[in-house]
Amino acid sequence: MFDVVLLSLAEGQGGSDSCGSGCGGCNAVCATPRTPVLACADALREAGARVETVMAGSDQEIDAVLARFDGPARPDGLTWPDPESKLRLVVASATDGQLRAVVRRLVRRYAPPPSKRPDDLPAVRTVPDLPPLAILPLDPTHTGDLAAQLGLPRTPAAVAAAVLEGSVRRLDLLRNDGGSVTLDGALLGGSDDDGRAVPWRGRVEVDDALLTDGEEPVLACAVGNAAGYAEFDGLRLLADGDPTDGRVEVAVAVPIVVKQRFRKDTKIRIEVRRARGRAVSVLPREGDLQFLDDGVAGSTSRKRSWWTEPGAWAVYAG
């Protein structure tokens, strides 16, 4: 029978878009409900598993849990996950940002520096296969989180069964040059006090495709790995989210002025431009650009790039 670590994050973990911890004002549910955690632990124990529950209040405490998945020492000195590990991980998450915090620490632990890139790492990846994890949603009624989009088990009993059955689904991961990762997607662009989009300018490129050159206003830019960022203010941005196709889907919404025939006035229509590729870059032209990345708020005034890591992380799918 397996050993299982049931990991919960303490208040403030997963709420920042930086590499460290701390709350970034993302309106996340910070007080972790304990009932689903205890129910899942009970279900695992009833099935014969040895269960340890851990509440992590810092990156270091998350790292201490993840270190248990380290494999045997390698000749090149790299720390690599053990593909034969009998230990299984359940992450209790109130928000996708909390789940992302754990995956981000996995990447930081196992990603080799460029100068030590090993020959057995696939050419399209910068990280090895990360250990699979189970997602235990702490709000089982929520229908918009990543677990719901992926069709994963949501009740404590169903999550426990998925862990014990061990059916693994590998998923693409978006890494970015800000030192973080994206599991679902990002929405770039802010809104005013009435919730209306505030136009901004920036250059958006997907591989060799240019969606906007930075000279025209943009209402929103969606960078999608799954389907959670497909719509903005009632407007369909992304056509389809597929976290297993090895590509990132990107869309920009651009207001176009249309002159009406035989009339002096004009009207505005919204043009949505889409592209898919291996990588996307967004270069703001005017100060700070606000964004939400896996539900976590942030801003950037510099170029931000995302690229796909096909099949880099995995979940127990049931």
Order of alpha helices (4+ residues) and beta strands (2+ residues): beta-alpha-beta-alpha-beta-alpha-beta-alpha-alpha-beta-beta-beta-beta-beta-beta-beta-beta-beta-beta-beta-beta-beta-beta
